[in-house]
Amino acid sequence: MSKILMINGSPNELGCTDTALQEIAGELQKQADSEILWLGKKPMQDCIACFKCQ
């Protein structure tokens, strides 16, 4: 079974984006596992091509 990661990039943890992702997760539950990751208000840096992800 596949797993799907949904990323909530909104600074509001329980806002409209979360509501939409919860709806999608409910539909996906029939076919795949899913997880919602809230990035919160943490600062995100751009890719600097360090290749640590590989």
N, CA, C and O atoms as a Maestro MAE file, in Angstrom:
{
 s_m_m2io_version
 :::
 2.0.0
}

f_m_ct {
 s_m_title
 :::
 protein
 m_atom[216] {
  # First column is atom index #
  i_m_mmod_type
  r_m_x_coord
  r_m_y_coord
  r_m_z_coord
  i_m_residue_number
  s_m_chain_name
  s_m_pdb_residue_name
  s_m_pdb_atom_name
  i_m_atomic_number
  :::
  1 25 0.850 -1.176 0.000 1 A "MET " " N  " 7
  2 3 0.000 0.000 0.000 1 A "MET " " CA " 6
  3 2 0.895 1.237 0.000 1 A "MET " " C  " 6
  4 15 1.912 1.281 0.692 1 A "MET " " O  " 8
  5 25 0.511 2.220 -0.768 2 A "SER " " N  " 7
  6 3 1.299 3.443 -0.845 2 A "SER " " CA " 6
  7 2 0.932 4.403 0.285 2 A "SER " " C  " 6
  8 15 -0.129 4.297 0.900 2 A "SER " " O  " 8
  9 25 1.840 5.340 0.538 3 A "LYS " " N  " 7
  10 3 1.613 6.355 1.560 3 A "LYS " " CA " 6
  11 2 1.793 7.725 0.912 3 A "LYS " " C  " 6
  12 15 2.713 7.932 0.122 3 A "LYS " " O  " 8
  13 25 0.918 8.643 1.249 4 A "ILE " " N  " 7
  14 3 0.943 9.974 0.655 4 A "ILE " " CA " 6
  15 2 1.187 10.995 1.746 4 A "ILE " " C  " 6
  16 15 0.523 10.984 2.782 4 A "ILE " " O  " 8
  17 25 2.144 11.878 1.509 5 A "LEU " " N  " 7
  18 3 2.458 12.957 2.431 5 A "LEU " " CA " 6
  19 2 1.872 14.253 1.876 5 A "LEU " " C  " 6
  20 15 2.166 14.650 0.748 5 A "LEU " " O  " 8
  21 25 1.044 14.899 2.683 6 A "MET " " N  " 7
  22 3 0.483 16.187 2.303 6 A "MET " " CA " 6
  23 2 1.110 17.239 3.209 6 A "MET " " C  " 6
  24 15 1.177 17.063 4.426 6 A "MET " " O  " 8
  25 25 1.564 18.321 2.615 7 A "ILE " " N  " 7
  26 3 2.275 19.354 3.365 7 A "ILE " " CA " 6
  27 2 1.403 20.598 3.476 7 A "ILE " " C  " 6
  28 15 0.967 21.168 2.476 7 A "ILE " " O  " 8
  29 25 1.162 21.002 4.724 8 A "ASN " " N  " 7
  30 3 0.413 22.221 4.999 8 A "ASN " " CA " 6
  31 2 1.437 23.323 5.272 8 A "ASN " " C  " 6
  32 15 2.070 23.344 6.328 8 A "ASN " " O  " 8
  33 25 1.593 24.223 4.326 9 A "GLY " " N  " 7
  34 3 2.548 25.311 4.456 9 A "GLY " " CA " 6
  35 2 1.945 26.586 5.018 9 A "GLY " " C  " 6
  36 15 2.615 27.617 5.077 9 A "GLY " " O  " 8
  37 25 0.695 26.524 5.428 10 A "SER " " N  " 7
  38 3 0.025 27.693 5.984 10 A "SER " " CA " 6
  39 2 0.525 27.972 7.398 10 A "SER " " C  " 6
  40 15 0.785 27.034 8.150 10 A "SER " " O  " 8
  41 25 0.665 29.247 7.775 11 A "PRO " " N  " 7
  42 3 1.066 29.552 9.145 11 A "PRO " " CA " 6
  43 2 -0.049 29.272 10.157 11 A "PRO " " C  " 6
  44 15 0.202 29.249 11.362 11 A "PRO " " O  " 8
  45 25 -1.278 29.060 9.675 12 A "ASN " " N  " 7
  46 3 -2.415 28.749 10.544 12 A "ASN " " CA " 6
  47 2 -2.630 27.238 10.554 12 A "ASN " " C  " 6
  48 15 -3.059 26.657 9.557 12 A "ASN " " O  " 8
  49 25 -2.332 26.615 11.676 13 A "GLU " " N  " 7
  50 3 -2.368 25.152 11.747 13 A "GLU " " CA " 6
  51 2 -3.742 24.569 11.438 13 A "GLU " " C  " 6
  52 15 -3.838 23.541 10.768 13 A "GLU " " O  " 8
  53 25 -4.790 25.199 11.908 14 A "LEU " " N  " 7
  54 3 -6.131 24.650 11.720 14 A "LEU " " CA " 6
  55 2 -7.001 25.542 10.844 14 A "LEU " " C  " 6
  56 15 -8.193 25.709 11.102 14 A "LEU " " O  " 8
  57 25 -6.396 26.113 9.807 15 A "GLY " " N  " 7
  58 3 -7.119 27.013 8.921 15 A "GLY " " CA " 6
  59 2 -7.760 26.305 7.744 15 A "GLY " " C  " 6
  60 15 -8.009 25.100 7.785 15 A "GLY " " O  " 8
  61 25 -8.019 27.053 6.716 16 A "CYS " " N  " 7
  62 3 -8.697 26.539 5.519 16 A "CYS " " CA " 6
  63 2 -7.866 25.481 4.794 16 A "CYS " " C  " 6
  64 15 -8.416 24.512 4.271 16 A "CYS " " O  " 8
  65 25 -6.552 25.662 4.761 17 A "THR " " N  " 7
  66 3 -5.690 24.676 4.099 17 A "THR " " CA " 6
  67 2 -5.780 23.339 4.809 17 A "THR " " C  " 6
  68 15 -5.856 22.294 4.162 17 A "THR " " O  " 8
  69 25 -5.771 23.363 6.133 18 A "ASP " " N  " 7
  70 3 -5.900 22.124 6.893 18 A "ASP " " CA " 6
  71 2 -7.247 21.467 6.632 18 A "ASP " " C  " 6
  72 15 -7.324 20.247 6.489 18 A "ASP " " O  " 8
  73 25 -8.294 22.253 6.570 19 A "THR " " N  " 7
  74 3 -9.625 21.706 6.300 19 A "THR " " CA " 6
  75 2 -9.652 21.005 4.947 19 A "THR " " C  " 6
  76 15 -10.202 19.911 4.818 19 A "THR " " O  " 8
  77 25 -9.061 21.634 3.950 20 A "ALA " " N  " 7
  78 3 -9.021 21.031 2.614 20 A "ALA " " CA " 6
  79 2 -8.201 19.741 2.623 20 A "ALA " " C  " 6
  80 15 -8.606 18.742 2.029 20 A "ALA " " O  " 8
  81 25 -7.057 19.763 3.293 21 A "LEU " " N  " 7
  82 3 -6.220 18.570 3.359 21 A "LEU " " CA " 6
  83 2 -6.908 17.439 4.118 21 A "LEU " " C  " 6
  84 15 -6.747 16.273 3.757 21 A "LEU " " O  " 8
  85 25 -7.662 17.757 5.150 22 A "GLN " " N  " 7
  86 3 -8.401 16.735 5.889 22 A "GLN " " CA " 6
  87 2 -9.461 16.077 4.998 22 A "GLN " " C  " 6
  88 15 -9.675 14.867 5.068 22 A "GLN " " O  " 8
  89 25 -10.114 16.878 4.168 23 A "GLU " " N  " 7
  90 3 -11.101 16.336 3.229 23 A "GLU " " CA " 6
  91 2 -10.428 15.382 2.239 23 A "GLU " " C  " 6
  92 15 -10.938 14.297 1.961 23 A "GLU " " O  " 8
  93 25 -9.292 15.799 1.719 24 A "ILE " " N  " 7
  94 3 -8.557 14.962 0.769 24 A "ILE " " CA " 6
  95 2 -8.086 13.676 1.453 24 A "ILE " " C  " 6
  96 15 -8.178 12.594 0.873 24 A "ILE " " O  " 8
  97 25 -7.581 13.795 2.682 25 A "ALA " " N  " 7
  98 3 -7.113 12.627 3.427 25 A "ALA " " CA " 6
  99 2 -8.242 11.639 3.655 25 A "ALA " " C  " 6
  100 15 -8.030 10.428 3.591 25 A "ALA " " O  " 8
  101 25 -9.428 12.138 3.918 26 A "GLY " " N  " 7
  102 3 -10.577 11.268 4.105 26 A "GLY " " CA " 6
  103 2 -10.895 10.449 2.870 26 A "GLY " " C  " 6
  104 15 -11.239 9.272 2.973 26 A "GLY " " O  " 8
  105 25 -10.782 11.062 1.712 27 A "GLU " " N  " 7
  106 3 -11.022 10.345 0.458 27 A "GLU " " CA " 6
  107 2 -9.875 9.380 0.143 27 A "GLU " " C  " 6
  108 15 -10.106 8.279 -0.358 27 A "GLU " " O  " 8
  109 25 -8.655 9.789 0.433 28 A "LEU " " N  " 7
  110 3 -7.497 8.932 0.158 28 A "LEU " " CA " 6
  111 2 -7.447 7.710 1.065 28 A "LEU " " C  " 6
  112 15 -6.853 6.692 0.706 28 A "LEU " " O  " 8
  113 25 -8.062 7.804 2.229 29 A "GLN " " N  " 7
  114 3 -8.029 6.714 3.203 29 A "GLN " " CA " 6
  115 2 -8.578 5.422 2.604 29 A "GLN " " C  " 6
  116 15 -8.217 4.328 3.038 29 A "GLN " " O  " 8
  117 25 -9.439 5.550 1.621 30 A "LYS " " N  " 7
  118 3 -10.015 4.371 0.973 30 A "LYS " " CA " 6
  119 2 -8.979 3.619 0.130 30 A "LYS " " C  " 6
  120 15 -9.127 2.423 -0.121 30 A "LYS " " O  " 8
  121 25 -7.922 4.332 -0.309 31 A "GLN " " N  " 7
  122 3 -6.974 3.734 -1.239 31 A "GLN " " CA " 6
  123 2 -5.539 3.702 -0.736 31 A "GLN " " C  " 6
  124 15 -4.763 2.847 -1.164 31 A "GLN " " O  " 8
  125 25 -5.164 4.611 0.163 32 A "ALA " " N  " 7
  126 3 -3.768 4.708 0.586 32 A "ALA " " CA " 6
  127 2 -3.681 5.351 1.965 32 A "ALA " " C  " 6
  128 15 -4.591 6.060 2.394 32 A "ALA " " O  " 8
  129 25 -2.571 5.090 2.650 33 A "ASP " " N  " 7
  130 3 -2.305 5.785 3.904 33 A "ASP " " CA " 6
  131 2 -1.875 7.206 3.580 33 A "ASP " " C  " 6
  132 15 -1.221 7.442 2.564 33 A "ASP " " O  " 8
  133 25 -2.236 8.151 4.433 34 A "SER " " N  " 7
  134 3 -1.813 9.526 4.204 34 A "SER " " CA " 6
  135 2 -1.428 10.171 5.527 34 A "SER " " C  " 6
  136 15 -1.867 9.754 6.598 34 A "SER " " O  " 8
  137 25 -0.606 11.186 5.421 35 A "GLU " " N  " 7
  138 3 -0.147 11.929 6.588 35 A "GLU " " CA " 6
  139 2 -0.089 13.398 6.222 35 A "GLU " " C  " 6
  140 15 0.292 13.755 5.107 35 A "GLU " " O  " 8
  141 25 -0.471 14.251 7.167 36 A "ILE " " N  " 7
  142 3 -0.413 15.695 6.950 36 A "ILE " " CA " 6
  143 2 0.707 16.251 7.820 36 A "ILE " " C  " 6
  144 15 0.736 16.027 9.030 36 A "ILE " " O  " 8
  145 25 1.618 16.971 7.197 37 A "LEU " " N  " 7
  146 3 2.728 17.596 7.901 37 A "LEU " " CA " 6
  147 2 2.514 19.103 7.884 37 A "LEU " " C  " 6
  148 15 2.428 19.716 6.820 37 A "LEU " " O  " 8
  149 25 2.429 19.694 9.068 38 A "TRP " " N  " 7
  150 3 2.274 21.149 9.163 38 A "TRP " " CA " 6
  151 2 3.647 21.749 9.400 38 A "TRP " " C  " 6
  152 15 4.299 21.437 10.396 38 A "TRP " " O  " 8
  153 25 4.091 22.605 8.497 39 A "LEU " " N  " 7
  154 3 5.402 23.221 8.617 39 A "LEU " " CA " 6
  155 2 5.432 24.308 9.676 39 A "LEU " " C  " 6
  156 15 6.497 24.642 10.196 39 A "LEU " " O  " 8
  157 25 4.287 24.856 9.993 40 A "GLY " " N  " 7
  158 3 4.216 25.866 11.029 40 A "GLY " " CA " 6
  159 2 4.825 27.180 10.606 40 A "GLY " " C  " 6
  160 15 4.813 27.547 9.431 40 A "GLY " " O  " 8
  161 25 5.349 27.869 11.570 41 A "LYS " " N  " 7
  162 3 5.922 29.187 11.316 41 A "LYS " " CA " 6
  163 2 7.442 29.133 11.306 41 A "LYS " " C  " 6
  164 15 8.111 30.154 11.464 41 A "LYS " " O  " 8
  165 25 7.984 27.928 11.119 42 A "LYS " " N  " 7
  166 3 9.431 27.767 11.071 42 A "LYS " " CA " 6
  167 2 9.974 28.381 9.782 42 A "LYS " " C  " 6
  168 15 9.355 28.242 8.727 42 A "LYS " " O  " 8
  169 25 11.102 29.047 9.852 43 A "PRO " " N  " 7
  170 3 11.685 29.598 8.630 43 A "PRO " " CA " 6
  171 2 12.206 28.469 7.736 43 A "PRO " " C  " 6
  172 15 12.838 27.532 8.223 43 A "PRO " " O  " 8
  173 25 11.946 28.558 6.447 44 A "MET " " N  " 7
  174 3 12.393 27.555 5.484 44 A "MET " " CA " 6
  175 2 13.410 28.192 4.549 44 A "MET " " C  " 6
  176 15 13.168 29.253 3.972 44 A "MET " " O  " 8
  177 25 14.527 27.542 4.411 45 A "GLN " " N  " 7
  178 3 15.553 28.046 3.500 45 A "GLN " " CA " 6
  179 2 15.336 27.463 2.117 45 A "GLN " " C  " 6
  180 15 14.767 26.383 1.959 45 A "GLN " " O  " 8
  181 25 15.796 28.193 1.132 46 A "ASP " " N  " 7
  182 3 15.763 27.692 -0.240 46 A "ASP " " CA " 6
  183 2 16.804 26.599 -0.412 46 A "ASP " " C  " 6
  184 15 17.715 26.463 0.405 46 A "ASP " " O  " 8
  185 25 16.667 25.839 -1.455 47 A "CYS " " N  " 7
  186 3 17.646 24.804 -1.780 47 A "CYS " " CA " 6
  187 2 18.984 25.474 -2.111 47 A "CYS " " C  " 6
  188 15 19.044 26.431 -2.884 47 A "CYS " " O  " 8
  189 25 20.046 24.949 -1.511 48 A "ILE " " N  " 7
  190 3 21.389 25.485 -1.793 48 A "ILE " " CA " 6
  191 2 22.254 24.462 -2.527 48 A "ILE " " C  " 6
  192 15 23.473 24.614 -2.613 48 A "ILE " " O  " 8
  193 25 21.613 23.422 -3.054 49 A "ALA " " N  " 7
  194 3 22.280 22.373 -3.841 49 A "ALA " " CA " 6
  195 2 23.418 21.721 -3.064 49 A "ALA " " C  " 6
  196 15 24.508 21.519 -3.600 49 A "ALA " " O  " 8
  197 25 23.160 21.392 -1.798 50 A "CYS " " N  " 7
  198 3 24.185 20.716 -0.986 50 A "CYS " " CA " 6
  199 2 24.167 19.210 -1.205 50 A "CYS " " C  " 6
  200 15 25.118 18.520 -0.838 50 A "CYS " " O  " 8
  201 25 23.092 18.693 -1.801 51 A "PHE " " N  " 7
  202 3 22.910 17.282 -2.134 51 A "PHE " " CA " 6
  203 2 22.844 16.360 -0.924 51 A "PHE " " C  " 6
  204 15 23.040 15.154 -1.069 51 A "PHE " " O  " 8
  205 25 22.572 16.896 0.273 52 A "LYS " " N  " 7
  206 3 22.395 16.064 1.460 52 A "LYS " " CA " 6
  207 2 21.139 15.217 1.367 52 A "LYS " " C  " 6
  208 15 21.014 14.207 2.061 52 A "LYS " " O  " 8
  209 25 20.224 15.616 0.526 53 A "CYS " " N  " 7
  210 3 18.971 14.867 0.389 53 A "CYS " " CA " 6
  211 2 19.146 13.587 -0.421 53 A "CYS " " C  " 6
  212 15 18.253 12.740 -0.440 53 A "CYS " " O  " 8
  213 25 20.268 13.440 -1.076 54 A "GLN " " N  " 7
  214 3 20.458 12.258 -1.934 54 A "GLN " " CA " 6
  215 2 21.169 11.185 -1.190 54 A "GLN " " C  " 6
  216 15 21.421 10.113 -1.741 54 A "GLN " " O  " 8
  :::
 }
 m_bond[215] {
  # First column is bond index #
  i_m_from
  i_m_to
  i_m_order
  :::
  1 1 2 1
  2 2 3 1
  3 3 4 2
  4 3 5 1
  5 5 6 1
  6 6 7 1
  7 7 8 2
  8 7 9 1
  9 9 10 1
  10 10 11 1
  11 11 12 2
  12 11 13 1
  13 13 14 1
  14 14 15 1
  15 15 16 2
  16 15 17 1
  17 17 18 1
  18 18 19 1
  19 19 20 2
  20 19 21 1
  21 21 22 1
  22 22 23 1
  23 23 24 2
  24 23 25 1
  25 25 26 1
  26 26 27 1
  27 27 28 2
  28 27 29 1
  29 29 30 1
  30 30 31 1
  31 31 32 2
  32 31 33 1
  33 33 34 1
  34 34 35 1
  35 35 36 2
  36 35 37 1
  37 37 38 1
  38 38 39 1
  39 39 40 2
  40 39 41 1
  41 41 42 1
  42 42 43 1
  43 43 44 2
  44 43 45 1
  45 45 46 1
  46 46 47 1
  47 47 48 2
  48 47 49 1
  49 49 50 1
  50 50 51 1
  51 51 52 2
  52 51 53 1
  53 53 54 1
  54 54 55 1
  55 55 56 2
  56 55 57 1
  57 57 58 1
  58 58 59 1
  59 59 60 2
  60 59 61 1
  61 61 62 1
  62 62 63 1
  63 63 64 2
  64 63 65 1
  65 65 66 1
  66 66 67 1
  67 67 68 2
  68 67 69 1
  69 69 70 1
  70 70 71 1
  71 71 72 2
  72 71 73 1
  73 73 74 1
  74 74 75 1
  75 75 76 2
  76 75 77 1
  77 77 78 1
  78 78 79 1
  79 79 80 2
  80 79 81 1
  81 81 82 1
  82 82 83 1
  83 83 84 2
  84 83 85 1
  85 85 86 1
  86 86 87 1
  87 87 88 2
  88 87 89 1
  89 89 90 1
  90 90 91 1
  91 91 92 2
  92 91 93 1
  93 93 94 1
  94 94 95 1
  95 95 96 2
  96 95 97 1
  97 97 98 1
  98 98 99 1
  99 99 100 2
  100 99 101 1
  101 101 102 1
  102 102 103 1
  103 103 104 2
  104 103 105 1
  105 105 106 1
  106 106 107 1
  107 107 108 2
  108 107 109 1
  109 109 110 1
  110 110 111 1
  111 111 112 2
  112 111 113 1
  113 113 114 1
  114 114 115 1
  115 115 116 2
  116 115 117 1
  117 117 118 1
  118 118 119 1
  119 119 120 2
  120 119 121 1
  121 121 122 1
  122 122 123 1
  123 123 124 2
  124 123 125 1
  125 125 126 1
  126 126 127 1
  127 127 128 2
  128 127 129 1
  129 129 130 1
  130 130 131 1
  131 131 132 2
  132 131 133 1
  133 133 134 1
  134 134 135 1
  135 135 136 2
  136 135 137 1
  137 137 138 1
  138 138 139 1
  139 139 140 2
  140 139 141 1
  141 141 142 1
  142 142 143 1
  143 143 144 2
  144 143 145 1
  145 145 146 1
  146 146 147 1
  147 147 148 2
  148 147 149 1
  149 149 150 1
  150 150 151 1
  151 151 152 2
  152 151 153 1
  153 153 154 1
  154 154 155 1
  155 155 156 2
  156 155 157 1
  157 157 158 1
  158 158 159 1
  159 159 160 2
  160 159 161 1
  161 161 162 1
  162 162 163 1
  163 163 164 2
  164 163 165 1
  165 165 166 1
  166 166 167 1
  167 167 168 2
  168 167 169 1
  169 169 170 1
  170 170 171 1
  171 171 172 2
  172 171 173 1
  173 173 174 1
  174 174 175 1
  175 175 176 2
  176 175 177 1
  177 177 178 1
  178 178 179 1
  179 179 180 2
  180 179 181 1
  181 181 182 1
  182 182 183 1
  183 183 184 2
  184 183 185 1
  185 185 186 1
  186 186 187 1
  187 187 188 2
  188 187 189 1
  189 189 190 1
  190 190 191 1
  191 191 192 2
  192 191 193 1
  193 193 194 1
  194 194 195 1
  195 195 196 2
  196 195 197 1
  197 197 198 1
  198 198 199 1
  199 199 200 2
  200 199 201 1
  201 201 202 1
  202 202 203 1
  203 203 204 2
  204 203 205 1
  205 205 206 1
  206 206 207 1
  207 207 208 2
  208 207 209 1
  209 209 210 1
  210 210 211 1
  211 211 212 2
  212 211 213 1
  213 213 214 1
  214 214 215 1
  215 215 216 2
  :::
 }
}
